[in-house]
Amino acid sequence: MIAVRGWIIILGSLVVALVAPHFLPPGFSDWLTRLSTLILVAASWNMMANAGLISLGHSGFWGLGAYSAALLANAFHIPFWLSIVPAMLLGAFFGACLAYITGRLRGLFFAIATLATSEALRVVALMVPKLTGGAEGVFVFDQIRPDRITMTSFSLCLAVATVATSYFLSRSRYQYALRAMRDSESAVQMLGVNPARFRIGVTALSGAIASCAGVITAWFTGYIDPGSAFDLKITISAQIAPLFGGLYTVTGPVVGSIAILALSELTRLYFNYSGGVGLLVYGCILVFGVLMMPSGLVGLWKRRRKPVVTDAAVPARAK
Amino acid sequence: MTAAMLELDNIRAGYNDAIAVENISLTVGQSEVVCLLGANGAGKTTTMRVVTGLIPLLGGTIRYNGEDISQMPPHERVTAGICLSPEGRQVFPDLTVMENLSLGSFNRRARRNRAQTLDQVLTLFPKLAERSGQAAGLMSGGEQQMLAIGRALMGQPKLLALDEPSLGLSPKMVSTVFESIQTIARSGITILLVEQNTRAALSIAQRGYVLSAGRVVHEGTAADLAQSEMVQKAFVGAAFTKQSVRKSRRERRLAESNPGGAGA
């Protein structure tokens, strides 16, 4: 029954995603596109975090997606909606390679390895100007760029599909295996689960989704360069959103993405007389948010609704 | 002794450069309960990790039902029927009892009869049924131990490897857990048991090996080991009397004369 409700919500959100951009003022399409790309990277980051893999390399996936879309559009005139496919394949392939190469690295070591790979990709993009345009960047072939509303609708649909994917993943039996991997990989292994397979699978899935975000941005802005496509800020906001919204949950990355985008817009509007102050306030709110809400906004909401959960569990332990 | 189910032949294993076990050879027969005894650092847990494949074998061979499994990855060994209840329980604290149990039957072979196995496990450990929705980390040590054994049983083992099931439990809980292990043994599952609690181990095992500094220093039937001066001196201490051996032997005879016992 819950599955039926889930399907209704998913289909409803898809309809809203297709229709809403047509009725909202034009300023919103920029905001909604940024929101969808943030949801894509946040949800995909959260999938990996759920399995105990802390990625600092999501800007790498993003950049790969952006460059593959831009270069294919320029060379073969591959349209917007079709360019998602090679970008996702590339992201998945890169993710699988990353998981395979990093092998047994865990925790901080895994995080640093992913950070290094994404930085290496940025440097590679700078070093091969014949292919990538180097530091000057690339313009996406303008004649085949769809209008902004179409792109906004499409990116919102992708965001809905991503959240749906993480929803179905959270209800599958793989969820236990992934969550248990977070606790102890060797303990999962002796239960007959092959952790390497899951690690590669989840990183490939995460990479495919994150590279979609790069594709959207490349088409939407019409221009990319190594600095913006492999920006470390992408990686950082990919983890702030789930942390702020609620780590390891399905709704957390969505709620967190909305919240941090709204916060950054509001602080920018109210403190715009000097750029720094807005960022400072924004940063302070994030720090306090993460400190005061260890399970994020979603956790806050759950606790408000059933305040007895933790109290009931304590006597059982004392027994 | 019936046909050997598990055979270790001159195995050698360790961590990084430190060799923890060397030249260990042992056999476990079909439906037999065999215990590995020894003090801290004797190599019991290392042997267990080699059997389940959690650490690589540096020398020697492991045969399981006649097949060489020395290089088989751990998850395939589980599918082949070697399931471990690890030292220190290692239940997943954030997952519920039921989720922990489901993970035990994750492999393809065990998944088919999951509902039936679950019934058997919950009959053996009714406590787990009561606690099914609770986070495993919030249970007592004894309950967690039951969960760890139950989780291993969910994999429908042919060979159940139990590493220190008495660790950190109260004496009363130890006897409860060992009664359950005996029930499992009576249902025909082969058990390889690692224990520091020699008395409890010998009360349910048919044979045992004594490990010291990474080698087998003594082997024999449970009754022989219980009476062996060496074992008593090394591990048992004064509390262990001949009387308790006779008692445990009597219990085992009773167990054998009552083969119908509850299934696990």
Interface residues (C-beta under 8 A of the other chain):
Chain A: R173 Y176 A177 R179 A180 D183 S184 S186 A187 V188 Q189 M190 L191 G192 V193 N194 A313 V314 A316 R317 K319
Chain B: T52 L54 P73 P74 H75 V78 T79 C83 L84 P86 Q90 F92 P93 D94 L95 E99 S102 L103 G104 F106 N107 A110 R131 Q134 A135 L138 M139 S140 R151 G155
